[in-house]
Amino acid sequence: MKYFVDSLEPDDQLERVYKIITPQGETIKRLLWDIILHVVNHGTHNRSGVAMVLTKLGHSPSEIEIL
């Protein structure tokens, strides 16, 4: 992700609009920065879910924070 973000030049590329076609055929328009934010949030959601399951099974993953 860092390599991808670092490769963006100039900064206005984050405002680029992408068209996404859903499996139902609906077209959705999203800005690149919005897509990147979604990916980061999705990863956070998945990590917390895995941590919860491991903890309930008695195997806490300890510290999983990125920072």
Biopython code that builds the backbone (N, CA, C, O; Angstrom):
import numpy as np
from Bio.PDB.StructureBuilder import StructureBuilder

atoms = [
    (1, "MET", "N", (0.831, -1.188, 0.000)),
    (1, "MET", "CA", (0.000, 0.000, 0.000)),
    (1, "MET", "C", (0.873, 1.248, 0.000)),
    (1, "MET", "O", (0.600, 2.192, -0.741)),
    (2, "LYS", "N", (1.933, 1.264, 0.833)),
    (2, "LYS", "CA", (2.822, 2.434, 0.899)),
    (2, "LYS", "C", (3.467, 2.685, -0.456)),
    (2, "LYS", "O", (3.544, 3.833, -0.892)),
    (3, "TYR", "N", (3.931, 1.637, -1.131)),
    (3, "TYR", "CA", (4.552, 1.784, -2.448)),
    (3, "TYR", "C", (3.560, 2.409, -3.428)),
    (3, "TYR", "O", (3.920, 3.292, -4.207)),
    (4, "PHE", "N", (2.317, 1.947, -3.385)),
    (4, "PHE", "CA", (1.292, 2.480, -4.279)),
    (4, "PHE", "C", (1.044, 3.962, -3.999)),
    (4, "PHE", "O", (1.035, 4.774, -4.924)),
    (5, "VAL", "N", (0.843, 4.316, -2.735)),
    (5, "VAL", "CA", (0.568, 5.711, -2.381)),
    (5, "VAL", "C", (1.755, 6.601, -2.730)),
    (5, "VAL", "O", (1.572, 7.703, -3.248)),
    (6, "ASP", "N", (2.977, 6.129, -2.449)),
    (6, "ASP", "CA", (4.172, 6.906, -2.789)),
    (6, "ASP", "C", (4.312, 7.134, -4.288)),
    (6, "ASP", "O", (4.925, 8.112, -4.716)),
    (7, "SER", "N", (3.744, 6.231, -5.085)),
    (7, "SER", "CA", (3.878, 6.354, -6.542)),
    (7, "SER", "C", (2.910, 7.372, -7.137)),
    (7, "SER", "O", (3.027, 7.716, -8.313)),
    (8, "LEU", "N", (1.962, 7.857, -6.348)),
    (8, "LEU", "CA", (0.972, 8.805, -6.860)),
    (8, "LEU", "C", (1.578, 10.184, -7.017)),
    (8, "LEU", "O", (1.995, 10.804, -6.039)),
    (9, "GLU", "N", (1.626, 10.662, -8.254)),
    (9, "GLU", "CA", (2.105, 12.011, -8.548)),
    (9, "GLU", "C", (1.269, 12.568, -9.674)),
    (9, "GLU", "O", (1.020, 11.829, -10.627)),
    (10, "PRO", "N", (0.839, 13.740, -9.650)),
    (10, "PRO", "CA", (0.810, 14.692, -8.533)),
    (10, "PRO", "C", (-0.304, 14.342, -7.553)),
    (10, "PRO", "O", (-1.017, 13.355, -7.735)),
    (11, "ASP", "N", (-0.444, 15.146, -6.529)),
    (11, "ASP", "CA", (-1.410, 14.865, -5.468)),
    (11, "ASP", "C", (-2.849, 14.779, -5.960)),
    (11, "ASP", "O", (-3.672, 14.114, -5.331)),
    (12, "ASP", "N", (-3.168, 15.434, -7.064)),
    (12, "ASP", "CA", (-4.549, 15.435, -7.528)),
    (12, "ASP", "C", (-5.015, 14.066, -8.009)),
    (12, "ASP", "O", (-6.201, 13.892, -8.290)),
    (13, "GLN", "N", (-4.114, 13.089, -8.111)),
    (13, "GLN", "CA", (-4.541, 11.738, -8.477)),
    (13, "GLN", "C", (-5.470, 11.140, -7.424)),
    (13, "GLN", "O", (-6.289, 10.277, -7.740)),
    (14, "LEU", "N", (-5.349, 11.586, -6.181)),
    (14, "LEU", "CA", (-6.233, 11.079, -5.137)),
    (14, "LEU", "C", (-7.680, 11.486, -5.375)),
    (14, "LEU", "O", (-8.594, 10.886, -4.809)),
    (15, "GLU", "N", (-7.894, 12.498, -6.205)),
    (15, "GLU", "CA", (-9.245, 12.959, -6.534)),
    (15, "GLU", "C", (-9.788, 12.296, -7.807)),
    (15, "GLU", "O", (-10.890, 12.612, -8.256)),
    (16, "ARG", "N", (-9.017, 11.386, -8.375)),
    (16, "ARG", "CA", (-9.445, 10.704, -9.599)),
    (16, "ARG", "C", (-10.694, 9.867, -9.313)),
    (16, "ARG", "O", (-10.796, 9.228, -8.266)),
    (17, "VAL", "N", (-11.638, 9.877, -10.250)),
    (17, "VAL", "CA", (-12.888, 9.131, -10.092)),
    (17, "VAL", "C", (-12.769, 7.788, -10.806)),
    (17, "VAL", "O", (-12.340, 7.710, -11.957)),
    (18, "TYR", "N", (-13.159, 6.741, -10.098)),
    (18, "TYR", "CA", (-13.183, 5.396, -10.670)),
    (18, "TYR", "C", (-14.622, 4.916, -10.727)),
    (18, "TYR", "O", (-15.413, 5.166, -9.817)),
    (19, "LYS", "N", (-14.950, 4.225, -11.810)),
    (19, "LYS", "CA", (-16.273, 3.615, -11.927)),
    (19, "LYS", "C", (-16.149, 2.154, -11.528)),
    (19, "LYS", "O", (-15.271, 1.433, -12.002)),
    (20, "ILE", "N", (-17.038, 1.737, -10.654)),
    (20, "ILE", "CA", (-17.068, 0.359, -10.184)),
    (20, "ILE", "C", (-18.420, -0.222, -10.589)),
    (20, "ILE", "O", (-19.461, 0.372, -10.310)),
    (21, "ILE", "N", (-18.403, -1.373, -11.242)),
    (21, "ILE", "CA", (-19.646, -2.024, -11.635)),
    (21, "ILE", "C", (-19.880, -3.200, -10.686)),
    (21, "ILE", "O", (-19.059, -4.113, -10.597)),
    (22, "THR", "N", (-21.004, -3.162, -9.986)),
    (22, "THR", "CA", (-21.323, -4.199, -9.019)),
    (22, "THR", "C", (-21.764, -5.476, -9.743)),
    (22, "THR", "O", (-22.082, -5.430, -10.931)),
    (23, "PRO", "N", (-21.787, -6.605, -9.046)),
    (23, "PRO", "CA", (-22.281, -7.846, -9.660)),
    (23, "PRO", "C", (-23.726, -7.720, -10.159)),
    (23, "PRO", "O", (-24.147, -8.470, -11.040)),
    (24, "GLN", "N", (-24.477, -6.780, -9.598)),
    (24, "GLN", "CA", (-25.862, -6.552, -10.033)),
    (24, "GLN", "C", (-25.947, -5.626, -11.249)),
    (24, "GLN", "O", (-27.040, -5.350, -11.745)),
    (25, "GLY", "N", (-24.788, -5.146, -11.731)),
    (25, "GLY", "CA", (-24.763, -4.283, -12.900)),
    (25, "GLY", "C", (-24.865, -2.802, -12.592)),
    (25, "GLY", "O", (-24.878, -1.982, -13.510)),
    (26, "GLU", "N", (-24.937, -2.443, -11.323)),
    (26, "GLU", "CA", (-25.025, -1.034, -10.919)),
    (26, "GLU", "C", (-23.645, -0.383, -11.032)),
    (26, "GLU", "O", (-22.638, -0.982, -10.655)),
    (27, "THR", "N", (-23.604, 0.843, -11.550)),
    (27, "THR", "CA", (-22.356, 1.589, -11.646)),
    (27, "THR", "C", (-22.245, 2.551, -10.475)),
    (27, "THR", "O", (-23.144, 3.353, -10.222)),
    (28, "ILE", "N", (-21.119, 2.457, -9.760)),
    (28, "ILE", "CA", (-20.851, 3.325, -8.615)),
    (28, "ILE", "C", (-19.582, 4.111, -8.930)),
    (28, "ILE", "O", (-18.615, 3.551, -9.446)),
    (29, "LYS", "N", (-19.584, 5.394, -8.623)),
    (29, "LYS", "CA", (-18.395, 6.223, -8.810)),
    (29, "LYS", "C", (-17.777, 6.519, -7.453)),
    (29, "LYS", "O", (-18.475, 6.916, -6.519)),
    (30, "ARG", "N", (-16.451, 6.324, -7.343)),
    (30, "ARG", "CA", (-15.731, 6.583, -6.100)),
    (30, "ARG", "C", (-14.414, 7.292, -6.401)),
    (30, "ARG", "O", (-13.776, 7.039, -7.423)),
    (31, "LEU", "N", (-14.017, 8.191, -5.486)),
    (31, "LEU", "CA", (-12.714, 8.836, -5.581)),
    (31, "LEU", "C", (-11.650, 7.872, -5.083)),
    (31, "LEU", "O", (-11.920, 7.029, -4.228)),
    (32, "LEU", "N", (-10.434, 7.997, -5.619)),
    (32, "LEU", "CA", (-9.350, 7.102, -5.228)),
    (32, "LEU", "C", (-9.098, 7.151, -3.727)),
    (32, "LEU", "O", (-8.911, 6.105, -3.106)),
    (33, "TRP", "N", (-9.090, 8.343, -3.126)),
    (33, "TRP", "CA", (-8.829, 8.428, -1.684)),
    (33, "TRP", "C", (-9.888, 7.687, -0.898)),
    (33, "TRP", "O", (-9.587, 7.131, 0.158)),
    (34, "ASP", "N", (-11.134, 7.661, -1.385)),
    (34, "ASP", "CA", (-12.223, 6.959, -0.716)),
    (34, "ASP", "C", (-12.001, 5.441, -0.790)),
    (34, "ASP", "O", (-12.282, 4.721, 0.168)),
    (35, "ILE", "N", (-11.500, 4.970, -1.923)),
    (35, "ILE", "CA", (-11.210, 3.538, -2.087)),
    (35, "ILE", "C", (-10.080, 3.125, -1.153)),
    (35, "ILE", "O", (-10.154, 2.080, -0.507)),
    (36, "ILE", "N", (-9.031, 3.948, -1.082)),
    (36, "ILE", "CA", (-7.895, 3.644, -0.194)),
    (36, "ILE", "C", (-8.364, 3.602, 1.258)),
    (36, "ILE", "O", (-7.973, 2.706, 2.006)),
    (37, "LEU", "N", (-9.196, 4.560, 1.665)),
    (37, "LEU", "CA", (-9.718, 4.582, 3.029)),
    (37, "LEU", "C", (-10.522, 3.315, 3.312)),
    (37, "LEU", "O", (-10.423, 2.748, 4.400)),
    (38, "HIS", "N", (-11.308, 2.873, 2.351)),
    (38, "HIS", "CA", (-12.099, 1.649, 2.520)),
    (38, "HIS", "C", (-11.192, 0.437, 2.732)),
    (38, "HIS", "O", (-11.464, -0.400, 3.593)),
    (39, "VAL", "N", (-10.123, 0.343, 1.955)),
    (39, "VAL", "CA", (-9.193, -0.788, 2.084)),
    (39, "VAL", "C", (-8.570, -0.811, 3.477)),
    (39, "VAL", "O", (-8.482, -1.867, 4.103)),
    (40, "VAL", "N", (-8.141, 0.349, 3.960)),
    (40, "VAL", "CA", (-7.537, 0.430, 5.297)),
    (40, "VAL", "C", (-8.554, 0.032, 6.363)),
    (40, "VAL", "O", (-8.234, -0.757, 7.252)),
    (41, "ASN", "N", (-9.768, 0.563, 6.289)),
    (41, "ASN", "CA", (-10.802, 0.235, 7.270)),
    (41, "ASN", "C", (-11.178, -1.245, 7.217)),
    (41, "ASN", "O", (-11.433, -1.858, 8.253)),
    (42, "HIS", "N", (-11.213, -1.816, 6.022)),
    (42, "HIS", "CA", (-11.550, -3.236, 5.859)),
    (42, "HIS", "C", (-10.496, -4.105, 6.541)),
    (42, "HIS", "O", (-10.832, -5.090, 7.199)),
    (43, "GLY", "N", (-9.229, -3.744, 6.386)),
    (43, "GLY", "CA", (-8.155, -4.482, 7.046)),
    (43, "GLY", "C", (-8.269, -4.414, 8.559)),
    (43, "GLY", "O", (-8.054, -5.413, 9.245)),
    (44, "THR", "N", (-8.606, -3.240, 9.082)),
    (44, "THR", "CA", (-8.792, -3.072, 10.525)),
    (44, "THR", "C", (-9.938, -3.956, 11.018)),
    (44, "THR", "O", (-9.830, -4.602, 12.061)),
    (45, "HIS", "N", (-11.013, -3.979, 10.275)),
    (45, "HIS", "CA", (-12.173, -4.800, 10.632)),
    (45, "HIS", "C", (-11.788, -6.285, 10.679)),
    (45, "HIS", "O", (-12.148, -6.995, 11.617)),
    (46, "ASN", "N", (-11.055, -6.745, 9.662)),
    (46, "ASN", "CA", (-10.652, -8.152, 9.620)),
    (46, "ASN", "C", (-9.714, -8.510, 10.767)),
    (46, "ASN", "O", (-9.871, -9.565, 11.381)),
    (47, "ARG", "N", (-8.734, -7.645, 11.067)),
    (47, "ARG", "CA", (-7.805, -7.918, 12.167)),
    (47, "ARG", "C", (-8.541, -8.031, 13.491)),
    (47, "ARG", "O", (-8.244, -8.913, 14.297)),
    (48, "SER", "N", (-9.503, -7.139, 13.720)),
    (48, "SER", "CA", (-10.226, -7.183, 14.993)),
    (48, "SER", "C", (-11.077, -8.449, 15.092)),
    (48, "SER", "O", (-11.202, -9.026, 16.173)),
    (49, "GLY", "N", (-11.658, -8.883, 13.980)),
    (49, "GLY", "CA", (-12.448, -10.117, 13.985)),
    (49, "GLY", "C", (-11.595, -11.336, 14.296)),
    (49, "GLY", "O", (-11.988, -12.183, 15.098)),
    (50, "VAL", "N", (-10.433, -11.429, 13.669)),
    (50, "VAL", "CA", (-9.524, -12.546, 13.914)),
    (50, "VAL", "C", (-9.035, -12.512, 15.362)),
    (50, "VAL", "O", (-8.965, -13.554, 16.015)),
    (51, "ALA", "N", (-8.697, -11.328, 15.865)),
    (51, "ALA", "CA", (-8.242, -11.205, 17.248)),
    (51, "ALA", "C", (-9.317, -11.658, 18.226)),
    (51, "ALA", "O", (-9.013, -12.304, 19.228)),
    (52, "MET", "N", (-10.567, -11.323, 17.941)),
    (52, "MET", "CA", (-11.668, -11.718, 18.819)),
    (52, "MET", "C", (-11.818, -13.241, 18.840)),
    (52, "MET", "O", (-11.954, -13.837, 19.908)),
    (53, "VAL", "N", (-11.793, -13.860, 17.679)),
    (53, "VAL", "CA", (-11.945, -15.313, 17.602)),
    (53, "VAL", "C", (-10.789, -16.009, 18.316)),
    (53, "VAL", "O", (-11.007, -16.947, 19.082)),
    (54, "LEU", "N", (-9.566, -15.557, 18.069)),
    (54, "LEU", "CA", (-8.409, -16.165, 18.741)),
    (54, "LEU", "C", (-8.507, -16.022, 20.256)),
    (54, "LEU", "O", (-8.203, -16.959, 20.994)),
    (55, "THR", "N", (-8.932, -14.845, 20.715)),
    (55, "THR", "CA", (-9.062, -14.607, 22.152)),
    (55, "THR", "C", (-10.122, -15.531, 22.756)),
    (55, "THR", "O", (-9.912, -16.100, 23.827)),
    (56, "LYS", "N", (-11.260, -15.681, 22.071)),
    (56, "LYS", "CA", (-12.315, -16.569, 22.565)),
    (56, "LYS", "C", (-11.853, -18.022, 22.615)),
    (56, "LYS", "O", (-12.343, -18.803, 23.430)),
    (57, "LEU", "N", (-10.908, -18.387, 21.741)),
    (57, "LEU", "CA", (-10.369, -19.749, 21.733)),
    (57, "LEU", "C", (-9.208, -19.909, 22.712)),
    (57, "LEU", "O", (-8.604, -20.979, 22.796)),
    (58, "GLY", "N", (-8.896, -18.840, 23.454)),
    (58, "GLY", "CA", (-7.858, -18.908, 24.463)),
    (58, "GLY", "C", (-6.455, -18.640, 23.955)),
    (58, "GLY", "O", (-5.474, -18.975, 24.619)),
    (59, "HIS", "N", (-6.357, -18.036, 22.777)),
    (59, "HIS", "CA", (-5.052, -17.752, 22.178)),
    (59, "HIS", "C", (-4.981, -16.292, 21.747)),
    (59, "HIS", "O", (-4.930, -15.988, 20.555)),
    (60, "SER", "N", (-4.978, -15.411, 22.706)),
    (60, "SER", "CA", (-4.969, -13.977, 22.397)),
    (60, "SER", "C", (-3.738, -13.623, 21.549)),
    (60, "SER", "O", (-2.629, -14.063, 21.850)),
    (61, "PRO", "N", (-3.937, -12.830, 20.494)),
    (61, "PRO", "CA", (-2.814, -12.459, 19.629)),
    (61, "PRO", "C", (-1.928, -11.392, 20.227)),
    (61, "PRO", "O", (-0.973, -10.962, 19.580)),
    (62, "SER", "N", (-2.208, -10.950, 21.436)),
    (62, "SER", "CA", (-1.440, -9.910, 22.101)),
    (62, "SER", "C", (-1.629, -8.595, 21.359)),
    (62, "SER", "O", (-2.740, -8.277, 20.934)),
    (63, "GLU", "N", (-0.564, -7.833, 21.200)),
    (63, "GLU", "CA", (-0.641, -6.509, 20.575)),
    (63, "GLU", "C", (-0.672, -6.645, 19.050)),
    (63, "GLU", "O", (0.252, -7.198, 18.453)),
    (64, "ILE", "N", (-1.741, -6.137, 18.421)),
    (64, "ILE", "CA", (-1.825, -6.209, 16.960)),
    (64, "ILE", "C", (-1.888, -4.831, 16.310)),
    (64, "ILE", "O", (-2.118, -4.716, 15.106)),
    (65, "GLU", "N", (-1.686, -3.801, 17.102)),
    (65, "GLU", "CA", (-1.716, -2.438, 16.577)),
    (65, "GLU", "C", (-0.581, -2.226, 15.582)),
    (65, "GLU", "O", (0.511, -2.770, 15.745)),
    (66, "ILE", "N", (-0.849, -1.435, 14.558)),
    (66, "ILE", "CA", (0.160, -1.118, 13.546)),
    (66, "ILE", "C", (1.153, -0.105, 14.088)),
    (66, "ILE", "O", (2.355, -0.239, 13.858)),
    (67, "LEU", "N", (0.677, 0.897, 14.796)),
    (67, "LEU", "CA", (1.543, 1.950, 15.323)),
    (67, "LEU", "C", (1.918, 1.675, 16.758)),
    (67, "LEU", "O", (2.645, 2.459, 17.367)),
]
sb = StructureBuilder()
sb.init_structure("model")
sb.init_model(0)
sb.init_chain("A")
sb.init_seg("    ")
for serial, (resi, resn, name, xyz) in enumerate(atoms, 1):
    if name == "N":
        sb.init_residue(resn, " ", resi, " ")
    sb.init_atom(name, np.array(xyz, "f"), 0.0, 1.0, " ", f" {name:<3s}", serial, name[0])
structure = sb.get_structure()
